[in-house]
């Protein structure tokens, strides 16, 4: 998988969020080469947008590492992906982990985020790991095309929700807990065709750094992951067919990454004995793009 020339069949999905089960090929969320070692044994983890893409791969590895997993999805649009992910977690989870939860929610609104947190806490009593991951993106030819309605929607899902989830989850997080935010390589190198998405991802970097400073006295770590071009449902749901076919070729490795190549970054940051001295930082699984940040 190191490098090289892979192309995807041209494909397009007309609505967001995209659907993993409709992709060709289906993204890789697991690998026989991954060897779990109980890094998250006994932890309660909540992953937004966990039904597909990077979120699904994180759910899988967290389950393999011993965590009890809860994730959010969009009801009516991601029902099949959520059902498939629940089945995957049940197969992957360790014997002492509790049953996984799939929670439908529109995370762009504070009251919905509070309900998600309450559902997890009512079942499990606390949250040890919060993964802010759900996102939307849309192409635009210029800034003039991005109207107020679209701008508000992208910001609500991509950054407002991160604030909302953190403010409610923190009431139920103790010393040794952590928050991991999904940002993007676009926050560092820019993307003219995804201007509003790029702006939210830059905001996530700043949010991660600021929140880490706020919570360091409570011994709660806050970090981020900035993936490069990863084969997820966002891609056919965002880009034209010819762009999908060429997706990922611009990075030094000359290919898109798979979700399973990103998910170990979240395991590392969530595991206290792996990353206890790391907070306010961002990992960059991006195929070789140099960001120097």
N, C-alpha and C positions, 0 to 999 in steps of 0.2 A: 504493500500500500504506500510505499515511500514516495513515489512520484509517478507522473506520467500520463498524459494524453487521453484520459477516459472522457467519453462523451455520453450524454443522456439522451434518450429518445425525446424528440420534441413533444411537449405536453403543456397544457394550460388548464388551470382551475379557475372558475369564474367568480368564486366568492372566498372571502376570508372569514374565519380561519380555514386554512387548507386542510385537506384530508389525507392522512398518511396511507390509508388502505387503497387510495386511488392512484398512488404514485407508481411509476415504473422506471427503475427498480424501486422497491420499497427500501427506505433508509435502514441502515444497519444499527440496531440499538444494543446489540450484544456481540460477544466474541468468545470463542472457546479458549483464547489465549489469556483472558482476564482471570486471575486467580484471587478470589476474595480471602480476607484474613480477619474477619470480625472487627473491622475498623470502626463501625458505627453500631456495635452491639448495644441494644437497649435504648437507642435514641428514637425520638419521635420527629419525623421530618415532614414538612409541608412544602410541596412543589407546585407553583402556579404554572399552568400550561403544561401539565405533566402527561397529557394523553398521547402526545406525539412528538416527533423531532428530538431535540436535545432533551426536553423534559422527560420524555419516555425513557431515554437511555439513562438519565440520572435516576429515575424511579427504579429501573432495573438494577443498577449497580448498588444503590442504597439498600434495596431489599437483599441483594446477595451479601452485603456487608453487615446485615443484622438489624437494620433500622425498620421501624414500623412506618409505613409510607401512606401519606394522604396527598392527593393531587386535585387540582381544579381543571375543569374543561367547560366548553361552551355547549350548553344543552341544545339539542335539536340539530346542531351542525357537527358535533364531534362525538355523538353517542357511540358509534361503532368503534372509533379509535379508543374511547374511554373504556369500553367493555373489553376490548382486546388488551389494553394495558392492565386492567384489573386482573385478567387471567394470567398475564405474564408475571405480575408481581406475586400472585398466589403461588405460582410455580417456583419463583426465585427465592421467596422469603425463607428465613430460617425458622426453626421450630418454635423458638421463644418469641418471635415477633407477632404482633397482633394483626388482625385482619386489616387489609388496606381499605382506604376510603377514596371514592371518586365523588367530588363535590361540584355540581354545576353552579356556575357563577359568571356574571358580567362584572369583571373586576374594576371597571372604570369608575365605580361609585363607592364611596366610603362605607355606606351601610351594608353593601354586599360583601365587602372585604371583612367587615366585622363579623358577619354571619359565618363566613368560611372559618375564621379563627375560632369562633364560638363552637362551631360543629366539631372541630378537632379537639378542642379543650374539653368539651362536654364528654367526648368519648375517651380521651387519653389523659386528661388532666394537665397537660403542659405542651409546649413546643420547644424542642431543642435545636432544630435546624429549620430555618426559613430560606427557601430558594425562590427569589423573585425572578421569573423567567418568561411569563406570557408576553407576547408582543404582536403588533400588527405593522405592516409596511406596505406602501403603495408607491408605484413609480409616478413621477411627474416630470414634464419637459422643462419646466421653469418654476420659479417661486410664484409667479402670477397665477399658476394653475391651482395652487393650494389655498382653498377657501377656508373660512372660519370653522365651518362644520367639520371638515376633514381634519384640520389642525387640532381642534379640540379632541376629536376621537382618538387620534394617534397619541396625543399627550396623555389622555386619560388612561389608556391601556398601558402605555410604555413607561410612564414615570409617575403619574398620579397614583396608580395602583401600588407602586413600590412604596411610596410614602404611606398609603392607607394600610397595606399589609403589615409594614413594620410597626406602625404606631399601635396597632391592635395586638400583634403577636408579642411585642415586647412586654406587655403586661403579664405574660405567661412564660417568659424566658428567664433563666437564672444564669449565674456565673458558669462559664464553660459552654454556653450556647453560642450560636453563630448565625449570621445572615450572609448569604451569597447572592449577588445581583448579576444578572446576565446583561452585559453591555455588548459592544460590537467593535470590530476593527474599524468600522466607519466612524466611530467617535475620534479616532486618531488620524485617519487619512482623508476623511470626508467622502461624500458620495453625492454628486450633483443631481442624480436621478432619484435619490431617496432623501431629499433635504430635510423633511420634517422628521422622518425616522432617525436620520443621523443626528439631528438636534436633540432628540430624546435620549439617544445613546450617550451623547456627550454629557447630558444632564445626569445620567446614571453614574458615570464616572465621578462627577463632582459630589453627588449624593453619597456614594460609597465612601469617599474620602472624608467628607464632613461627618457622616454618621459614625464612622469608625472612631473619630476623635471624641465624639460625644459619649460613646459607649465603652471606651477603654477603661474608665474608672469602674465600670460594672463588670469588667472582665468578660465582655461579650465581643467577639471578633466580627468584623464586617469586611468582606472582600468581594471581588468581582471576577468574572470570566468574560473575555472579549473574543468570541469566536470569529474566525474568518468566514469564507464561503463554505457553508455546511449544507448538505443535501437534506432539507427538511420540507414540510408542507408549505412553509412560507414562500418557497422558491417558485413552484408552478402557480401558486396563488397570486404572485406579485409580478412576474416577468412574462414577456412575450415568448412564444414557442422557440424562436431561434436563439433568444438569450438563454433560455433554459438548457438548450442543447450544448451551449458553450460554457455553461456555468462552472466557475472555479479555475478556468484555464489561465487567468491573469496572475495567479500567485506563483512564487518560485517553484513550488512542487508541481505546478501545472495540472492540478486537479482539485476538485472539491473534497472536503473532508466529510466523514460520516459521523453521526451523533456519538457513536461509541468511541470515537477518537477525542471527543470533547468531554464526555461525562467523567473520566477519571480526574480531571481538574477539580470538579466539584467534590469528589470523594476526598481528595487531598486536602482541600480547604475546609471541609466539614470535620475532618478527623483531628482531634486535639493533639494526639501524639505525633502527627505528621506536620502540623502547621501552627503550633501553639505560639510561635513568635512572629506570626504574620497577620497583620491587620492593615486595612486601608490600601491594599494592593490589588492588582489585576493580573491574572494569568492570560496568556495569548496563544491559544491553539489556533493558528491561522495559516498554516501551510508555508511559513517562512517569511511573511511580510515583516519588515523591520519597522518598529514603531518608536523605540527609544523613549518609552514612557511607562 
